Amino acid sequence: MGTQPLVLVADDEPRITKLVSIALSEEGFRVVTATGGEDALAKAEEVRPDIVLLDIVMPDLDGIEVMRQLREQRPVPVILLTAKGATADKAKGLDLGADDYIAKPFHPDELAARVRAVIRRSSGVEPGAGVLAFDDVEIDLERRMVRRNGELVQLSRTEWLLLQHRATHPGKVVLHTELLTKVWGPEYRDDLQYLRVWISRVRRKLGAKPGEPGRIKTFQGIGYLLDVEGPGTASTTAEPDSAAAESATGKAGTDAGAAEESSIAIG
């Protein structure tokens, strides 16, 4: 099996899938195509692509719905393709978790650059990184999957990126500014309240009870540490998952749409 990134392209227009396939193949990517939404879901389950390119308008399932169902399985990066140029369509896709958005017609060089940029932002883990296990949790860094008690944990892209950056440095404190910059971009580097909201969500996905830190420990004014050796009950400082923190940032619910919006300028 090839080592180059595998791209799944779904569009009901054969000329588009052919153009994308040729353009990305020439850039060294492996490409699998799908003729619609249902076909895309089946192909994704079969080949487990590194990134998915989805047309928004397809006759069976639209790209938004396909993206939603894909994200229920694992946090695969998604770029939306559409002929629509309306700002509302772009904002909707990004708010629902798309990693980028490309309007047709597009230049093949721009497409390849966008794909590389999204993969670079969404990956950051070397092959063979293996599985990090503690308590009833298993974090598969290479396959980008998390399980608790053997059951797959559903994570949004933002939740996965936060956990990934912690899991690649277990037992070490990662600075607030580093996490904010890597996950959302440099313009978010000082938004500590924003980070707290998302950390609390990740904590709960790992099994921590409300108001308890679980394995992600807080170092006040510094950052967070993923403790994979301790009992997972005490925190260096208190930082409860308060309702006030959840409601303090409505923008968190958009999965960092503003930060993702900046990726549109690539190319």
C-alpha positions in Angstrom: 0.0 0.0 0.0 1.3 3.5 -0.9 2.6 5.9 1.7 1.3 9.0 0.0 -1.9 10.6 1.4 -5.1 9.0 0.2 -7.8 11.5 -1.0 -11.5 10.6 -1.5 -13.3 12.8 -4.0 -17.1 12.8 -4.2 -18.9 14.7 -6.9 -21.8 13.7 -9.1 -20.2 15.4 -12.1 -17.7 12.9 -13.8 -15.7 15.7 -15.4 -15.1 17.2 -11.9 -13.9 13.9 -10.3 -11.7 13.3 -13.4 -10.1 16.8 -13.2 -9.5 16.5 -9.5 -8.2 13.0 -9.8 -5.7 13.9 -12.5 -4.6 17.1 -10.7 -4.0 15.4 -7.4 -2.4 12.3 -8.9 0.1 14.4 -10.7 1.0 16.0 -7.3 1.7 12.5 -5.9 -1.6 11.9 -4.0 -3.5 8.6 -4.2 -7.1 9.3 -5.3 -10.3 7.4 -4.9 -13.5 8.8 -6.5 -17.2 8.5 -5.5 -20.2 9.4 -7.6 -22.5 10.6 -4.8 -23.0 10.9 -1.0 -23.9 7.3 -0.3 -21.0 6.1 -2.5 -18.7 8.4 -0.6 -19.7 7.0 2.8 -19.2 3.4 1.5 -15.8 4.3 0.0 -14.7 6.1 3.1 -15.5 3.0 5.2 -13.6 0.8 2.8 -10.4 2.8 2.2 -10.2 5.1 5.2 -8.9 8.2 3.4 -6.6 10.8 4.8 -8.8 13.6 3.5 -12.2 13.9 1.8 -13.2 16.4 -0.9 -17.0 16.7 -1.0 -19.3 18.5 -3.5 -22.0 20.3 -1.4 -24.8 19.6 -4.0 -25.3 15.9 -4.7 -28.6 14.1 -5.6 -28.7 11.6 -2.8 -26.9 13.0 0.2 -25.4 16.5 0.1 -21.9 17.2 1.2 -22.9 18.7 4.6 -24.7 15.5 5.5 -21.9 13.3 4.3 -19.4 15.3 6.3 -21.6 14.9 9.4 -21.8 11.1 9.0 -18.1 10.8 8.3 -17.3 12.8 11.5 -19.5 10.3 13.5 -16.9 7.6 12.6 -13.6 9.5 12.9 -12.3 13.1 12.7 -11.3 13.0 9.0 -10.4 16.4 7.4 -12.9 17.6 4.8 -12.8 20.2 2.0 -16.1 21.2 0.5 -16.3 21.8 -3.3 -19.2 23.8 -4.7 -20.3 26.0 -7.6 -22.0 28.3 -5.1 -20.1 31.5 -4.3 -22.5 32.8 -1.7 -20.9 33.8 1.6 -23.7 32.1 3.5 -22.9 28.7 1.9 -19.2 29.1 2.8 -19.9 30.1 6.4 -22.4 27.3 6.9 -19.8 24.7 5.7 -17.1 26.1 7.9 -19.3 26.5 10.9 -20.3 22.8 10.7 -16.7 21.8 10.8 -15.3 21.8 7.3 -11.5 22.4 7.2 -11.6 24.4 4.0 -13.9 25.5 1.1 -13.1 25.7 -2.6 -15.5 27.3 -5.1 -15.7 25.9 -8.6 -14.1 26.6 -11.0 -10.7 26.2 -9.3 -7.1 26.0 -10.5 -5.5 22.5 -10.1 -2.5 24.1 -8.4 -4.7 25.8 -5.9 -6.5 22.6 -5.2 -3.3 20.7 -4.5 -2.0 23.5 -2.3 -5.3 23.5 -0.2 -5.2 19.7 0.2 -1.6 19.8 1.4 -2.3 22.6 3.8 -5.3 20.9 5.4 -3.5 17.6 5.7 -0.5 19.5 7.3 -2.8 21.3 9.8 -4.9 18.2 10.6 -2.1 15.6 11.0 1.1 16.5 12.8 1.6 12.9 13.8 4.3 10.7 12.4 3.3 7.2 11.1 4.0 4.6 13.8 3.2 6.9 16.6 1.1 4.1 18.1 -1.5 3.9 20.7 -1.6 5.8 24.0 -3.6 3.9 26.7 -4.7 4.8 30.2 -7.7 3.8 32.3 -10.4 2.7 29.9 -9.1 5.0 27.1 -7.1 4.2 24.0 -5.9 7.0 21.7 -4.7 5.8 18.3 -2.6 8.7 17.1 -1.8 7.2 13.7 -5.4 6.3 12.8 -6.8 9.4 14.6 -9.3 7.4 16.7 -10.2 7.3 20.4 -12.0 4.5 22.2 -13.4 4.2 25.8 -14.3 0.7 27.1 -13.8 -0.5 23.5 -16.4 1.9 22.1 -15.5 4.6 19.5 -15.6 8.1 20.9 -17.1 10.7 18.6 -14.9 13.8 18.5 -15.2 17.0 16.5 -12.1 18.1 14.5 -11.3 20.7 17.2 -11.6 18.2 20.0 -9.3 15.8 18.2 -6.7 18.4 17.5 -6.6 19.5 21.1 -6.3 15.9 22.3 -3.8 15.0 19.7 -1.4 17.9 20.7 -1.7 16.7 24.3 -1.3 13.0 23.5 1.8 13.5 21.5 3.5 15.0 24.6 2.1 13.0 27.5 3.5 13.9 30.9 4.6 17.3 29.6 2.9 20.7 30.1 1.9 22.3 26.8 1.5 26.1 27.0 -1.9 27.8 26.5 -0.5 29.9 23.7 0.9 26.9 21.9 -2.4 25.0 22.0 -4.4 28.0 20.8 -2.0 28.8 18.0 -1.7 25.2 16.7 -5.4 24.5 16.8 -7.1 27.8 15.9 -4.3 30.1 14.6 -2.1 32.9 16.0 -5.0 35.3 16.2 -6.4 33.1 19.1 -3.2 32.8 21.1 -4.5 34.9 24.0 -8.1 33.6 24.1 -7.7 31.5 27.3 -11.5 31.3 28.0 -12.0 29.8 24.6 -9.4 27.2 25.3 -10.9 26.3 28.7 -14.3 25.6 27.1 -12.8 23.1 24.6 -10.6 21.5 27.2 -13.6 20.9 29.4 -15.3 19.2 26.4 -12.3 16.9 25.8 -12.1 16.1 29.5 -15.7 14.8 29.4 -15.1 12.8 26.2 -12.3 11.0 28.1 -14.6 10.2 31.0 -14.0 13.0 33.5 -17.0 13.9 35.6 -18.3 17.5 35.5 -16.1 19.8 37.6 -13.2 17.3 37.7 -10.1 17.5 35.5 -9.6 13.8 35.0 -6.4 13.1 33.1 -5.9 16.6 31.7 -4.4 18.6 34.5 -4.4 22.4 34.7 -1.2 24.4 35.4 -2.7 27.8 36.2 -1.4 30.5 34.0 0.8 28.1 32.1 -0.9 25.3 30.3 -2.2 21.7 30.4 -0.7 18.3 31.0 -2.0 14.9 30.0 -1.2 12.7 32.9 -1.2 9.0 31.8 0.4 7.6 34.9 -1.4 9.1 37.9 -4.8 8.1 39.3 -6.5 10.7 37.2 -8.4 12.3 40.1 -6.5 15.3 41.4 -5.6 18.5 39.5 -2.7 20.9 40.1 -5.3 23.7 40.3 -9.0 23.8 40.2 -10.7 24.6 36.9 -14.3 23.3 37.0 -16.4 22.7 33.9 -18.7 25.5 34.8 -21.9 26.3 32.9 -20.6 29.9 32.8 -17.5 28.8 30.9 -19.6 26.8 28.4 -21.9 29.8 27.7 -19.2 32.4 27.8 -18.2 31.7 24.2 -20.9 31.0 21.7 -18.2 31.1 19.0 -16.8 27.8 20.4 -19.9 26.0 19.1 -18.9 27.0 15.6 -15.8 24.8 15.8 -13.5 27.8 15.4 -15.2 29.0 12.2 -13.4 32.3 12.3 -10.0 30.6 12.5 -11.0 28.1 9.8 -12.2 31.0 7.6 -8.6 32.2 7.4 -7.6 29.0 5.6 -9.6 30.3 2.5 -6.8 32.7 1.7 -4.4 29.9 0.9 -3.3 29.9 -2.7 
